Amino acid sequence: MKAVVITQPGGPFVLQIAERPVPVCADNEVLIKVMAAGVNRPDVFQRKGNYPPPAGAPQDIPGLEIAGIVAEIGNTVTHLMVGDRVCALVVGGGYAEYCNVPQEQCLPIPGSLSFIEAASLPETFFTVWSNVFDRGDLKDGETLLVHGGSSGIGVTAIQMAKALGHTVYVTAGSDDKCRFCEQLGASKAINYKTENFADVIKEATNGKGVDVILDMIGGDYTAGNIQSLAVEGRLVLINTMKGNNVQIDLAQVMRKRLVITGSMLRSREVAFKGKIAHELLTTVWPLLVSGDIKPVIHSVFPATDAAKAHELMESSAHIGKIILNFEQR
């Protein structure tokens, strides 16, 4: 098969097309003929040599989410058949014509969505559900602040939380991105380049603050996050793009009884990811079928242009998802 491989750690153009053996299915896995694969920030980190894949995952083929057709099933697979149209969360190897994945991490493509649209779903939907609704425990009537509102994670979190009845605030890096986030369902989008998000959140919530913050920024955002949380609020970290080492006011944490938590999904066990898949299938997938939640695709590149896709990802000029098309040669 053809695959996009990392020839050495470095810039986008270390990504090259190469021949690799087709993966072999374990008993509990399916082999998917990949039609499209999502591009995510962790792929960029892996390409640079800063995010090694877990043991057993392809070491030089990035890609954490795919959509395609089941081409082969393992001996103990029970709920998938050859020919099924699926999307899946994978630990790596998604930038290839074939990819193997445990059956628990596969979901049916919702409704009439295309492979391109379906490939935009798994990484962000699994991440948002796990961190906002499970770890962050966003309850009925509570409010959510999402940093990076125009990212793939951001557009997913806005729509998912809004569709489930929550008020959503976001930060984004331009007025155009802010307008897009508000059109998507955010009650207030804050341009972090011209506004102090903590001041805006204080005003927008009449001093109460928000109940949950989903943060992929870290660094100097942390003090503002602590300030912006309501009593009993939860800060959930999924990345630290502005750094790991921070100073916080622990008195505020104690006074407001805050929870600071976070997670990394890629290395979690199959059963954990399978539980998330089941919760998505029952709670969120119907909203995709009905159109209450829609994929947001910024750009689609042929797989041969993976380097250009990574350039766009690193520019942060996109709104929503970037996809590689393996049907387009």
Long-range contacts (C-beta under 8 A, 24 or more apart in sequence): 1-96, 1-97, 1-98, 2-96, 2-97, 2-303, 3-61, 3-93, 3-95, 3-96, 3-97, 4-61, 4-62, 4-63, 4-95, 4-96, 4-303, 4-306, 4-324, 5-60, 5-61, 5-95, 6-46, 6-47, 6-60, 6-61, 6-62, 7-60, 9-47, 9-48, 9-49, 10-47, 10-48, 10-49, 12-47, 12-306, 12-307, 12-308, 12-310, 12-311, 12-314, 13-307, 14-47, 14-307, 15-47, 15-95, 15-306, 15-307, 15-310, 17-303, 17-304, 20-61, 20-96, 22-97, 22-98, 23-93, 23-98, 23-99, 23-100, 24-100, 25-72, 25-73, 25-74, 25-100, 26-74, 26-100, 27-74, 27-75, 27-76, 27-77, 28-74, 28-76, 28-77, 28-102, 28-103, 28-104, 28-270, 29-74, 29-77, 29-100, 29-101, 29-102, 29-103, 30-70, 30-71, 30-72, 30-73, 30-74, 30-77, 30-80, 30-86, 30-100, 30-101, 30-103, 30-106, 31-70, 31-71, 31-72, 31-73, 31-98, 31-99, 31-100, 32-66, 32-68, 32-69, 32-70, 32-71, 32-86, 32-88, 32-98, 32-99, 32-100, 32-101, 32-106, 33-68, 33-69, 33-70, 33-71, 33-97, 33-98, 34-66, 34-67, 34-68, 34-94, 34-96, 34-97, 34-98, 34-99, 34-326, 35-67, 35-68, 35-69, 35-115, 35-116, 35-119, 35-325, 35-326, 35-327, 36-66, 36-67, 36-68, 36-115, 36-116, 36-118, 36-119, 36-300, 36-323, 36-324, 36-325, 36-326, 36-327, 37-63, 37-65, 37-66, 37-67, 37-94, 37-95, 37-119, 37-303, 37-323, 37-324, 37-326, 38-63, 38-64, 38-65, 38-66, 38-94, 38-119, 38-120, 38-121, 38-122, 38-123, 38-124, 38-152, 38-321, 38-322, 38-323, 38-324, 39-306, 39-309, 39-310, 39-313, 39-321, 39-322, 39-323, 39-324, 40-64, 40-65, 40-123, 40-124, 40-152, 40-313, 41-151, 41-216, 41-239, 41-313, 42-266, 43-95, 43-310, 43-313, 44-310, 44-313, 44-314, 46-92, 47-310, 53-91, 53-92, 53-266, 54-91, 54-92, 54-266, 54-267, 56-91, 57-91, 57-92, 57-93, 58-92, 58-93, 58-96, 59-92, 61-92, 61-93, 61-94, 61-95, 61-96, 62-92, 62-94, 62-95, 63-90, 63-92, 63-93, 63-94, 63-95, 63-96, 63-99, 63-324, 64-89, 64-90, 64-91, 64-92, 64-94, 64-122, 64-123, 64-266, 65-89, 65-90, 65-94, 65-119, 65-120, 65-121, 65-122, 65-123, 66-90, 66-94, 66-99, 66-101, 66-119, 66-122, 67-109, 67-115, 67-116, 67-118, 67-119, 67-121, 68-99, 68-115, 68-326, 70-106, 71-98, 73-103, 74-103, 77-103, 78-103, 79-103, 80-106, 84-108, 85-109, 85-115, 85-118, 87-118, 87-119, 87-121, 87-122, 88-122, 89-122, 89-123, 89-126, 89-265, 89-273, 89-277, 91-266, 91-267, 95-303, 95-306, 95-324, 97-326, 102-270, 102-273, 102-274, 104-270, 104-271, 104-273, 104-274, 104-277, 105-270, 105-273, 105-274, 105-277, 106-277, 107-277, 107-280, 107-281, 107-285, 108-281, 108-285, 110-285, 110-288, 110-289, 111-288, 111-289, 113-288, 113-295, 115-327, 116-297, 116-300, 116-323, 116-325, 117-295, 117-297, 118-295, 119-323, 119-324, 120-152, 120-295, 120-296, 120-297, 120-320, 120-321, 120-323, 121-288, 121-295, 123-152, 124-152, 124-153, 124-155, 124-156, 124-321, 125-156, 125-160, 125-280, 125-284, 126-265, 126-273, 126-276, 126-277, 126-280, 127-153, 127-156, 127-238, 127-265, 128-153, 128-156, 128-157, 128-160, 128-214, 129-160, 129-276, 129-279, 129-280, 129-284, 130-263, 130-265, 130-276, 131-214, 131-236, 131-238, 131-262, 131-263, 132-157, 132-160, 132-161, 132-212, 132-214, 132-236, 133-279, 134-276, 134-279, 135-234, 135-236, 135-261, 135-262, 135-263, 136-212, 136-214, 136-234, 136-236, 136-261, 137-212, 137-234, 138-166, 138-211, 138-212, 139-211, 140-165, 141-165, 141-166, 142-166, 142-211, 142-212, 143-167, 143-168, 143-169, 143-205, 143-210, 143-211, 143-212, 143-230, 144-168, 144-169, 144-210, 144-211, 144-212, 144-213, 144-214, 145-169, 145-170, 145-171, 145-197, 145-201, 145-210, 145-212, 145-213, 145-214, 145-225, 145-228, 146-170, 146-171, 146-186, 146-213, 146-214, 147-171, 147-192, 147-197, 147-213, 147-214, 147-215, 147-216, 147-217, 147-221, 148-172, 148-216, 148-217, 149-177, 149-178, 149-181, 149-186, 149-189, 150-177, 150-180, 150-181, 150-318, 150-319, 150-320, 151-216, 151-320, 152-296, 152-320, 152-321, 152-322, 153-214, 153-216, 153-238, 154-181, 155-181, 155-184, 155-296, 155-319, 155-320, 155-321, 157-214, 158-184, 158-185, 158-186, 159-184, 159-185, 159-292, 159-293, 159-294, 160-284, 160-287, 160-293, 162-186, 163-287, 163-292, 163-293, 164-283, 169-201, 169-204, 169-210, 171-197, 173-316, 177-319, 180-319, 184-296, 196-224, 197-221, 197-224, 197-228, 198-223, 198-224, 198-225, 198-227, 198-228, 201-228, 202-227, 202-228, 205-230, 209-233, 212-236, 214-238, 215-239, 216-241, 217-241, 217-242, 218-242, 218-243, 218-244, 218-246, 219-243, 219-244, 219-246, 220-246, 222-246, 222-248, 223-247, 223-248, 223-249, 226-252, 226-253, 226-258, 227-252, 229-256, 229-258, 230-256, 231-256, 231-257, 232-256, 232-257, 232-258, 232-259, 233-258, 233-259, 234-258, 234-259, 234-260, 234-261, 235-259, 235-260, 235-261, 236-261, 236-262, 236-263, 237-261, 237-262, 238-262, 238-263, 238-264, 295-320, 295-321, 296-320, 296-321, 297-321, 297-323, 298-322, 299-323, 300-324, 300-325, 300-328, 301-325, 302-328, 302-329, 303-328, 304-329
